[in-house]
Amino acid sequence: MAHPAVANHRSFAQGGSELGKLIDAFDWSATSLGPTAQWPPILRNTVELILRSPAPMVTMWGREGIMLYNDGYARIAAERHPRQLGAPVRESWPEEADFNDNVMRVCLAGGTLSYQDAELQLSRHGTPEQVWLSLDYSPIVGDDGGVAGVLALVVETTDKVRAQRYLAGEGERLRAMFAQAPGFMAMLTSPAHRYELVNQAYLGLVERVDVVGRTVREVLPEVATQGYLALLDQVYATGEPHTGAGTEVWLVGADGVSRQHYLDFVFQPVRDESGAVIGIFVQGNDVSVRVRAECAVRESEARFRTFAQAMPAQVWAADASGQLDWFNDRIYAYSGYRHEELLGDGWGRMVHPGDLHALRTRWTEAVATGAVFEAEVRLRRADGSYRWHLNRALPLRHPCGEDRQLSGQVAGWVGTNTDIEEQKNTAQRYAALNDDLQGQVALRTAERDRMWRL
């Protein structure tokens, strides 16, 4: 289906990715997609999304499954890149044609597929090789409501699977330790905390290569002043594990620059057959992205509340289900109610009984549909009188890319109550004046008609 040209369409290379440059330079007119200027918004947005993603992603567009992907996926494709760009997926991976045929059939019908550590035979370097991939496929809904293509998140887990199989062949002690380690891992022995075994994630975290056989103090002298060696000594001496959640640590990288990390980790004592501590198993995850995101959310919430407190209007917030959970001070001052009295559905105390049922109905409909909410309602003042207010609320939606299942869904609501009592009174006075003027005009017209009849 042809689409009108997109005026002044942005270059895909603006994000700085190599694939963005290749997509810009590719002759798409030779494919069923046509020139990029004619691509529909949903296709352009999807491509821009995957180009900005740090995770390997690919979209297979249309019935042919024309492939567009990002730099992360290109690394997985290896020598198959860049020939796969703009090619149908069936031709791109002929050795797994049946697998991809099933993916396209299911997803183009609106279904989703997910594979954890799927074992495949791929010829990425000229010869077949056994690889493991975690794959998530979702349909992309087009502008007409139909499925326009398939979006795939591809994570190669070959190293992880091979490591797991290797560890499964080791003794029970190693199986017990590494079975509980989804992130970085290290085995320390002796009171000196000497590295016996580390995984690739740990080496990536500390940015060191020559680790095994050396002590923690030798490899990471910077952690001594941060109290981590003392914690290791404590665990070894007491036999009690230590757990950290979102704990800050500064590590000196390979370039000599000290960088801040946040880690979830456990120091687990390892015992011999007699029960004596012989080492410490270190396992954890670098949660720096999560912690910084949480800090950003808290800072954003603080800015919002500061702004809301400074506003002259009454401001409130609700969760995705429509339950009110925050109010600025103007609401408390106006209504005389306390926070706990207004929470959830308690705001009904402020509403005039004659307006409450209709207001609840409209609010319930807005929450169910995610539509902008607006109503005029009488709100009770602390002295018992009621004043007209314009009650308006907007939905806050989860951003794109945060979570495919949550993306675009309502995350909460922000609303305001604006006093319109004077506007209402003015409108009523104008209406009364207009009625009076119309009455006078009618009387004068009748008098004129009577005089004409004389």
Secondary structure by P-SEA (a helix, b strand, c coil): cccccccccccccccccaaaaaaaacccccccccccccccaaaaaaaaaaaacccbbbbbccccccccccaaaaaaaccccccccccccccccccaaaaaaaaaaaaaabbbbbbcbbbbbbccccbbbbbbbbbbbbbbbcccccccbbbbbbbbaaaaaaaaaaaaaccaaaaaaccccccbbbbbcccccccccccaaaaaaaccccccccccccccccccccaaaaaaaaaaaccbbbbbcbbbbbbbccccbbbbbbbbccbbbbbcccccccbbbbbbccaaaaaaaaaaaaaaaaaaaaaaaaccccccccccccccccccaaaaaaccccccccccccccccccccccaaaaaaaaaaaacccbbbbbbbbbccccbbbbbbbbbbbbbccccccccccccccbbbbbbbbaaaaaaaaaaaaaaaaaaaaaaaaaaaaaaaaaac
